[in-house]
Amino acid sequence: MNDIYASPDSIRRIWHVSEEFPNSLTETSRWRIFSRPHVWRPPTDVYETEDALIIRVEVAGMREADFTISLEERVLTIRGVRQDTSERRAYHQMEIPFGEFATELDLPYPIEIDKVEAVYRDGFLRITLPITQPRHIKVEGE
């Protein structure tokens, strides 16, 4: 029996092909990852905890200053440029992409913009997006 959910690679292929996953909380919310044909897209994990969305991007060989991250309404955009070395060489195999990359994610929840954190360590960019919690409004009488 061929189970398409047998490995993370098969899940990534399905996600990339469909470009959207249903959200676990409501059927109307959708995850979307947009990719542009002229730039490469690094491997990206998106998951949630009780109070935050976590984006983890695998992009080794960069510095913190090489990234541009923006959040406009519910669209998170991660851009950067991974530089290749300037030395001349004859490749026998080339699998590591260089140059401009971009990832856009359509987030299913409102985010606490002032509390967003991004950390680059050990080749991974980790972005923590705290989910806006519902506010309870007290009703007072006259």
C-alpha positions in Angstrom: 0.0 0.0 0.0 1.4 3.4 -0.9 0.7 6.0 1.8 1.3 9.5 0.6 1.8 10.7 4.2 4.6 8.3 4.9 7.4 10.8 5.0 8.0 14.6 5.4 9.3 14.7 1.8 6.0 13.4 0.4 4.1 16.0 2.5 6.3 18.8 1.2 5.7 17.6 -2.4 1.9 17.6 -1.8 2.0 21.0 -0.1 4.1 22.5 -2.9 1.8 21.1 -5.6 -1.4 22.2 -4.0 0.1 25.4 -2.4 -2.5 25.3 0.4 -3.4 23.2 3.4 -6.6 23.5 5.4 -6.2 25.0 8.8 -7.0 22.7 11.7 -9.3 25.3 13.5 -11.6 26.3 10.7 -12.4 25.1 7.3 -12.4 28.6 5.8 -8.9 29.5 6.8 -6.1 28.3 4.5 -2.3 28.1 4.6 -0.7 29.3 1.5 2.9 29.4 0.4 3.6 31.4 -2.7 6.7 30.8 -4.8 8.0 32.9 -7.7 9.6 31.2 -10.7 12.6 33.6 -10.9 13.8 32.9 -7.4 14.4 29.8 -5.4 12.6 28.8 -2.2 14.5 27.3 0.7 12.9 24.4 2.6 10.4 25.9 5.0 8.5 24.3 8.0 5.4 26.0 9.3 3.8 24.8 12.6 1.9 26.2 15.5 2.1 26.0 19.3 -0.7 27.0 21.7 0.1 30.7 21.3 2.3 31.2 18.2 3.0 30.2 14.6 6.6 29.1 14.0 8.3 29.4 10.7 11.6 27.6 10.3 13.6 28.2 7.1 16.8 26.2 6.2 19.3 28.6 4.7 22.8 27.9 5.7 25.8 30.1 4.9 24.1 33.5 5.5 24.3 36.3 8.0 21.5 38.0 9.8 21.8 41.1 7.6 21.2 39.0 4.5 17.4 38.6 5.3 14.5 40.9 4.8 11.3 39.9 6.7 8.1 41.8 6.4 4.6 41.2 7.7 1.7 43.1 6.0 -1.7 42.2 7.3 -1.6 38.3 7.2 1.2 37.9 4.6 4.7 37.1 5.9 7.4 37.7 3.3 10.9 36.3 3.8 13.6 37.4 1.3 17.3 37.2 1.1 20.3 36.6 -1.1 22.7 33.7 -0.5 26.1 34.7 -2.1 28.2 32.1 -3.9 31.9 32.2 -3.5 33.9 34.1 -6.1 36.5 31.4 -6.7 36.6 29.7 -10.1 35.7 26.0 -10.1 34.5 23.2 -12.3 31.4 21.6 -10.7 30.9 17.9 -10.8 27.6 18.2 -9.0 25.7 21.4 -8.0 22.7 21.2 -5.7 23.0 24.1 -3.4 21.1 27.1 -4.8 22.6 30.6 -4.6 21.2 34.0 -5.3 17.9 35.6 -4.5 15.2 33.7 -2.6 11.7 34.5 -1.5 9.0 32.8 0.5 5.5 34.3 1.1 3.1 32.8 3.6 -0.5 33.7 3.9 -1.1 33.3 7.6 -4.5 32.0 8.9 -4.5 34.1 12.1 -4.0 37.7 13.1 -0.5 38.2 14.6 0.8 40.3 17.5 3.2 42.3 15.3 5.0 44.0 18.2 6.0 40.6 19.6 7.3 38.9 16.4 10.9 37.5 16.8 13.4 36.3 14.2 16.5 34.4 15.1 19.2 33.0 12.7 21.3 30.2 14.2 23.1 27.1 12.9 21.8 27.6 9.3 18.1 28.0 10.3 16.0 31.2 10.4 13.3 30.8 13.0 10.4 33.3 13.1 8.0 33.2 16.1 4.7 34.9 15.4 2.5 35.2 18.5 -1.1 34.7 17.7 -3.5 37.6 18.7 -5.6 36.3 21.5 -9.3 37.2 21.6 -10.2 40.2 23.7 -13.1 39.9 26.1 -15.1 43.1 26.5 -16.9 43.7 29.7 -20.4 45.0 29.3 -21.4 47.6 31.9 -24.8 48.8 32.8 -25.9 52.5 33.1 
